[in-house]
Structure formats: C-alpha cells, structure tokens
Amino acid sequence: MSATDAFEIRTTPTSGLRWLTGMAVAFTVLMAMLALACLVGLLTQDVGGADAFAAAVIGGVGAYGAAVGARSVRGLRAAAEPELLARLDGDGLHLREGIVVSDDPEQEVPDHLGWSTVPWGWVRAVSHTTLDLRAAKALGSDVPLEVLRFTLADDRLLDDAPFETTHLAAPARLLSLTPTQVRTVLVGEAGHTDFTAAVGWLAARQPHLAVLTGTTLPWWTRATPDAWPESPRVAVVGASGRLGRLVVELLAGREKAPPVAVARNEAARAGLERLGAEVRMVDLEQGPAAVADALRGCAAVIHLAPTSPAVVVEAARRAGVTRFLLVPGAWNGDELVALAATSGLAWTALRPTLLTDDLPTGEVLLGQDVAPGPVPRGDLAEVLVAAIRDEDAVGGAFQVAGAPAPPGITSD
C-alpha cells in the first residue's frame, strides 16, 4: 500500500498551549530588553556607586529571566510539536496508545509496544462530533472540542491488548464510556484537528462504514448520517404486540427493504410474515450476543417490548445499528430515556400519554410539554416510522398525544 493510501492523525497545540507560548515569548523579550538596557547604560553612561550596583543587579535579573524564558519557550514549542496519534490505512486503525502510558515525558515507548491495530472488520461505525462550549465544559474543557470515535462491533476485541488502561479511567468517566471503549476515541480542540480530513479519507476508502457527524450536547446524540441507506433495514423489537404489528405493516408498505420483526413467540411468525416482515426469533433474555445476531444488517431498531431496552442497546452497538427509537413505559420512562441518551446511538424517544385502539386521525400533538390525551396506536405508528429519517428528532424525548377535535365537532 502506498503512502497516499494512508492517513495520519497528529496532535495539535491547544489554544491554552498557544497562549502560554505567546506569554513565554513576550516575557523572554521583555527580560532580554531589560538586561540589554542595563548593559548599555553601564557601558555608555558615567554611572557609579549605588546606581551602578542597582543597574548591574537589574541587568542580572533580566538576563536570568531571559534565560528562563528561553528554556520555557523551547519546552512549550516541543510540547506543541505535532505527534502521531493514529494512522488509517487499508489494514485498519492503528492507535499509538503507548504515548500516554508513561508519566515520564523523557521516556520513549518502544515502537512495537506503543501501537495497536484495530482491523476495519471490527469497526461498525465512526462518529465525528463537535461539542459546543457548554458540552465541552461538562467534560472539563474551556474550549469547544471535536470527538472522533470508532465504535467496535464488540469492545472485548481489545481486551488482550498489552496496554495499561488505568490512565483511561478519567476520560472514560467524562465521556460515559468504558475504559475499553474510550481507547478508540480521539479528542481535540475544535477547528484544530485532522478529524474532518480523516472522515473524508474514510468515506473515500472505507465506504462500507457508517459515518455520523453532528454538533450536540451531549456529544453522542443528534448525529446526522452522512450516507443513510436509500431504504434502511429497520428492526422492530416487540413486533408481535399491537403497536409493533402496526409499525411492521407500515414499514413493509413503504420501504424497499422488508422490516425485520424480532419476536420470541413462534406463534407470531405467520402473522408477521403475512404483513411482509422477515421474522427473526430471539428472546431478549438470551443476551446481547444473540440479539445482535437478529439485528445484523439493520440500520435502525425500534424498541417496543415492555422490558428495558438495555440488552437491545448493547446488541445494537455490536450489530452496527446507528438509529434507535423507543416507546418507554409510563412508570419507568425517565430511566429508559436516560439509558437511551447514554447509548452512543442516534436515539429518539416517543412518550404517548395514553394509547388507544381508536381509528387513527392522522394528527397528533408532539413536543416537550404536551397536554395529556389519548392517542390511537395507528397514529403513534405513523410518527415512529416518520421519525426514523427525521434528523431533528435525534437526541430528543417527545410527548405524544392525540390532536383535539376541531371546534364545533363532538364525538358521540
């Protein structure tokens, strides 16, 4: 593979480091000018006694300050020198993890110990996100940040890598990731990274990868697919329920790719297949690995099962699913929305106030603060299917209620 087929991501100096360097340069120049002025005065002026002694002391302080400043400038410039963090090529993502293992900046890490390789077959998605200042402050930064994350099909693939992970505990906690997950995350100051160019390289040379970009709080939500499939394959978990069957029927009638109906009761297979779905039988109690197999090839998953979506979220990450929608229950809705918000997926939660089997009206009230009211399941199914492609809905939990009847019209 030629050098042109690889892309290198390097560190860049932060604004804080650039400010410190500028201050060190200014201090050095000031001290040097002070020393020079004192020296010129002693050589050209007839100064004696206490004045000469004072000039000599001040000049010495200036010379010492200039020397200290020069050393500081050299050190800061050395710290600002771009250092190779990662390399992308046809074999995969090469991470130079060794540069953060040692606490001694003078100690060089042997090249064969400082690198680990993540094959592209392990990577299911790449997200490039810009954190605004409010989000960056939540992570302890005073400047906007950019995040480039490589999401793996299974984080355990990195378990055997020969690196200590204790240094990753703090960034993992800040980013709501595990220490293993954060190993494939690169963070830099917004506007001063190579991440955009890296995304371009991936789009040209690894087009099979799902690449998400966005500006968000928190960073893992409100992601916009760069290349959403023309007809995404959508999985419906809990497809055999009343709402699930309506969603499956709508998807089968509108998408070229048949929906995947995930169910655990074999008795539901025939009815779901008649609606046009591909049925994959799995019980959520079998765990994330089994559920991930049922989600393979899907771009989105709609969780309608009465159980917690925790297993489905983990399975979706393993299967490379990028879009996640759910209808949380009334009694634990806040807990389930919080789980979705920390899933790492492009999520949307729709929270109906009361579901009915009434005929759909084609109108609903949708928002953050909607007056409670019954909503037909048929109308909620329409909203769910429409929300799959609604980029503005990503990262939001919306209440749904049936639209009130027009003035002057009453129901019997």
C-alpha positions in Angstrom: 0.0 0.0 0.0 1.4 3.4 -1.0 1.8 6.3 1.4 -1.0 8.1 -0.4 -3.4 5.4 0.7 -2.8 6.1 4.4 -3.9 9.0 6.6 -2.1 10.1 9.7 -3.8 12.0 12.6 -1.5 14.1 14.7 -1.8 16.2 17.8 -2.2 19.9 17.5 -1.4 22.6 20.2 -4.4 23.7 22.1 -5.3 27.4 22.5 -4.1 27.3 26.1 -0.7 26.0 25.0 -0.5 28.6 22.2 -1.4 31.3 24.8 1.3 30.1 27.2 3.9 30.0 24.4 3.0 33.6 23.4 3.3 34.7 27.1 6.6 33.0 27.4 7.9 34.7 24.3 6.8 38.1 25.5 8.3 37.5 28.9 11.6 36.4 27.3 11.7 39.5 25.1 10.9 41.8 28.0 13.6 40.4 30.2 16.2 40.5 27.4 15.4 44.1 26.7 15.7 44.9 30.4 19.1 43.2 30.5 20.3 44.9 27.3 19.1 48.4 28.6 21.1 48.0 31.8 24.2 46.8 30.0 24.0 49.7 27.5 23.6 52.1 30.4 26.6 50.8 32.3 28.8 51.0 29.2 27.7 54.4 27.9 26.8 56.3 31.0 29.1 57.6 33.7 27.3 55.7 36.5 28.9 54.8 39.7 28.3 53.7 43.3 24.8 52.6 44.2 23.4 53.4 40.8 25.9 51.1 39.1 25.2 48.3 41.6 21.4 48.7 41.1 21.8 48.6 37.3 24.0 45.5 37.5 21.5 43.7 39.7 18.6 44.6 37.5 20.5 43.6 34.4 21.4 40.3 36.0 17.8 39.6 36.9 16.8 40.5 33.3 19.5 38.1 31.9 18.4 35.3 34.2 14.7 35.9 33.3 15.5 35.9 29.6 17.4 32.6 30.0 14.5 31.0 31.9 12.0 32.4 29.4 14.0 30.9 26.5 14.1 27.5 28.1 10.3 27.7 28.7 9.7 28.7 25.0 11.8 25.7 23.9 9.8 23.4 26.2 6.4 24.7 25.1 7.3 24.5 21.4 8.5 21.0 21.9 5.2 20.2 23.6 3.4 21.8 20.7 5.2 19.8 18.1 2.7 17.6 16.3 2.9 13.9 17.4 1.4 11.0 15.6 -1.7 9.7 17.4 -3.3 7.3 14.9 -2.8 6.1 11.3 -5.5 4.9 8.9 -4.6 2.5 6.1 -6.0 -0.5 4.3 -5.2 -2.8 7.3 -7.2 -0.8 9.8 -6.9 1.8 12.5 -3.5 2.0 14.1 -3.5 3.6 17.6 -0.4 4.8 19.2 -1.6 4.2 22.7 1.9 4.0 24.2 2.4 7.7 24.1 0.1 8.1 27.1 1.2 5.0 29.1 4.3 6.6 30.7 4.3 9.5 33.1 7.8 10.4 32.2 7.8 12.6 29.1 11.5 11.9 28.5 10.9 8.1 28.4 10.3 6.8 24.8 8.0 3.9 24.4 9.3 1.3 22.0 7.5 1.4 18.7 6.4 -2.2 18.9 4.8 -1.6 22.3 3.3 1.8 21.5 0.9 0.7 18.8 -2.2 -1.5 18.5 -4.2 -2.2 15.3 -7.9 -2.3 15.0 -8.9 -4.1 11.7 -11.7 -2.4 9.8 -13.8 -5.6 10.2 -14.0 -4.8 13.9 -15.3 -1.2 13.3 -19.1 -0.8 12.9 -19.4 3.0 12.9 -17.4 6.2 13.1 -18.8 9.3 14.7 -17.3 12.8 14.3 -18.9 15.3 16.7 -18.3 18.9 17.6 -19.1 19.7 21.2 -20.2 23.3 21.8 -18.7 25.2 24.7 -21.5 24.1 27.1 -20.9 20.5 26.3 -17.1 20.8 26.5 -17.4 22.4 29.9 -19.2 19.4 31.1 -16.1 17.4 30.1 -13.8 19.9 31.9 -12.7 21.9 28.9 -12.8 25.6 28.4 -12.8 25.5 24.6 -15.1 23.7 22.1 -14.0 20.2 21.3 -14.1 17.7 18.5 -14.5 14.0 19.1 -13.7 11.2 16.6 -15.0 7.8 17.9 -14.5 4.4 16.3 -17.3 2.2 17.6 -16.4 -1.5 17.6 -18.7 -4.4 17.0 -17.5 -5.9 20.3 -15.4 -4.0 22.7 -14.0 -7.2 24.1 -11.9 -7.5 20.9 -9.4 -5.1 22.6 -9.3 -7.0 25.9 -6.0 -8.7 25.1 -4.1 -5.6 24.0 -0.9 -5.2 26.1 -1.6 -1.7 27.5 -2.4 -0.5 30.9 -5.9 1.2 30.9 -5.8 2.9 34.3 -4.9 6.2 32.6 -8.2 6.0 30.6 -10.5 5.9 33.6 -11.0 9.7 33.9 -11.8 10.3 30.2 -14.0 7.2 30.1 -16.0 8.6 33.1 -16.3 12.1 31.4 -17.5 10.6 28.1 -19.7 8.0 29.7 -17.8 5.2 28.1 -15.9 2.1 29.4 -12.1 2.3 29.5 -12.0 -0.1 26.6 -14.4 2.0 24.5 -12.5 5.2 25.2 -9.4 3.7 23.7 -10.8 4.2 20.2 -11.8 7.8 20.9 -9.7 10.8 19.8 -10.5 14.3 21.3 -9.1 17.6 20.1 -9.8 21.3 20.2 -12.5 22.2 17.7 -11.1 23.7 14.5 -7.6 22.5 15.2 -7.8 18.7 14.4 -7.4 16.4 11.4 -10.7 14.8 12.1 -12.7 16.2 9.2 -10.0 15.1 6.7 -10.0 11.7 8.4 -13.7 11.4 7.8 -13.1 12.3 4.2 -10.5 9.6 3.9 -12.8 7.0 5.4 -15.7 8.0 3.0 -13.4 7.5 0.0 -11.5 4.4 1.1 -13.9 2.6 3.6 -17.3 3.4 2.2 -18.9 0.5 4.0 -18.5 2.2 7.3 -21.4 4.2 8.7 -20.1 7.7 9.5 -22.1 10.0 11.7 -21.4 13.7 12.1 -23.1 16.4 14.2 -23.0 19.2 16.8 -24.5 18.2 20.0 -25.0 18.2 23.8 -24.2 15.5 24.9 -21.7 14.6 22.1 -23.1 11.2 21.2 -26.6 12.4 20.2 -28.1 14.4 17.3 -25.8 12.7 14.8 -26.6 13.1 11.1 -25.9 10.1 8.9 -23.6 11.1 6.0 -24.9 8.3 3.8 -28.1 7.0 5.1 -29.3 4.0 3.1 -31.9 4.7 0.4 -34.1 2.2 2.1 -32.8 1.4 5.6 -33.5 -2.0 7.0 -35.4 -1.5 10.2 -35.8 -4.0 13.0 -38.8 -3.9 15.3 -38.3 -5.4 18.8 -41.7 -6.4 20.2 -43.1 -6.7 16.8 -45.9 -9.1 17.9 -47.6 -6.5 20.1 -50.5 -4.4 18.9 -48.3 -1.3 18.2 -45.5 -3.5 16.8 -47.7 -5.1 14.2 -48.9 -1.7 13.0 -45.3 -0.4 12.7 -44.2 -3.6 10.8 -47.1 -3.2 8.4 -46.3 0.5 7.7 -42.6 -0.3 7.1 -43.4 -3.2 4.8 -45.6 -1.0 2.7 -43.2 2.0 2.4 -39.7 0.6 2.4 -38.0 -1.4 -0.3 -36.2 -3.5 2.3 -38.6 -5.6 4.3 -38.6 -4.9 8.0 -37.1 -7.3 10.5 -39.6 -8.4 13.1 -37.9 -9.6 16.2 -40.1 -11.8 18.3 -39.8 -14.6 20.8 -43.1 -16.4 20.3 -43.1 -18.8 17.3 -46.9 -18.5 17.2 -46.5 -14.9 15.9 -44.3 -15.8 12.9 -47.1 -16.5 10.4 -49.0 -13.3 11.1 -45.8 -11.1 10.9 -44.7 -12.8 7.7 -48.1 -12.1 6.1 -47.5 -8.4 6.9 -44.4 -8.5 4.8 -41.7 -8.9 7.5 -38.7 -11.1 7.8 -39.1 -12.8 11.2 -36.1 -13.5 13.4 -36.9 -15.4 16.6 -34.9 -14.4 19.7 -35.7 -13.9 23.4 -34.1 -10.8 24.9 -33.1 -12.9 27.9 -30.6 -14.7 25.7 -28.4 -11.7 26.0 -26.8 -9.1 23.7 -24.9 -11.6 21.5 -28.0 -13.4 20.5 -30.0 -10.3 19.9 -27.1 -8.7 17.9 -27.3 -11.6 15.5 -31.0 -10.8 15.0 -30.2 -7.2 14.3 -27.4 -7.8 11.7 -27.8 -5.8 8.5 -30.2 -3.3 10.1 -29.6 0.5 10.1 -32.3 1.2 12.7 -34.1 -0.5 15.5 -37.4 0.4 17.1 -37.8 -1.0 20.7 -41.5 -1.6 21.6 -41.0 -4.5 24.0 -42.3 -4.0 27.6 -38.8 -4.8 29.0 -35.9 -2.5 29.5 -34.0 -1.7 26.2 -30.6 -2.3 27.9 -30.0 -5.6 26.1 -31.2 -4.1 22.8 -29.0 -1.1 23.1 -25.9 -3.2 23.7 -26.9 -5.6 20.8 -27.5 -2.6 18.5 -23.9 -1.4 19.2 -22.5 -4.8 18.5 -24.5 -5.2 15.3 -23.6 -1.8 13.9 -27.1 -0.3 14.2 -26.9 3.5 14.3 -30.5 4.6 14.8 -32.5 3.7 17.9 -36.1 4.6 18.7 -38.2 3.6 21.7 -41.5 4.0 23.3 -40.8 4.0 27.1 -43.4 2.9 29.6 -45.1 5.3 31.8 -43.8 4.1 35.2 -40.1 4.0 34.3 -40.0 6.3 31.3 -37.3 8.7 32.7 -35.0 5.8 33.4 -35.3 4.4 29.9 -34.8 7.8 28.3 -31.6 8.2 30.3 -30.5 4.8 29.1 -31.1 5.8 25.5 -29.3 9.1 26.0 -26.1 7.3 27.1 -26.3 4.6 24.5 -24.0 6.1 21.9 -26.7 5.7 19.3 -28.7 8.3 17.5 -31.8 7.9 19.6 -35.3 9.3 19.8 -37.9 8.5 22.5 -41.7 9.0 21.9 -43.8 9.0 25.0 -47.5 8.6 24.5 -49.7 9.8 27.3 -52.3 7.1 26.7 -52.6 4.6 23.9 -56.0 3.5 22.4 -57.2 1.2 19.7 -59.3 4.0 18.2 -59.1 4.7 14.4 -56.2 6.9 13.5 -56.9 10.5 12.8 -53.7 11.5 11.0 -52.9 14.2 13.6 -51.1 14.2 16.8 -49.7 16.7 19.4 -46.0 16.3 19.6 -43.5 18.2 21.7 -41.6 18.5 25.0 -44.6 19.7 27.0 -47.9 18.3 25.6 -51.2 18.2 27.5 -52.0 14.6 28.2 -54.5 13.0 26.0 -55.2 9.6 24.3 -53.5 8.8 21.0 -54.5 6.0 18.7 -51.8 3.3 18.1 -52.1 3.8 14.4 -51.1 7.5 14.7 -48.2 6.6 17.0 -47.0 4.0 14.5 -47.0 6.7 11.8 -44.9 9.0 14.0 -42.4 6.2 14.7 -41.9 5.4 11.0 -41.6 9.1 10.1 -39.1 9.7 12.9 -36.6 7.2 11.5 -35.4 9.7 8.9 -36.1 12.8 11.0 -32.7 14.2 11.9 -34.2 16.9 14.0 -35.7 14.3 16.3 -32.4 12.7 17.1 -31.5 13.1 20.8 -34.9 14.1 21.9 -37.7 12.7 24.1 -41.1 13.9 22.9 -44.5 13.5 24.4 -47.3 12.4 22.0 -51.0 12.9 22.4 -54.0 12.8 20.1 -54.9 16.0 18.5 -58.1 17.6 19.9 -61.2 17.6 17.8 -61.8 20.8 15.7 -64.2 23.4 17.4 -67.8 22.6 17.0 -67.2 18.8 16.4 -68.0 16.4 19.2 -67.8 12.7 19.4 -70.7 10.5 20.3 
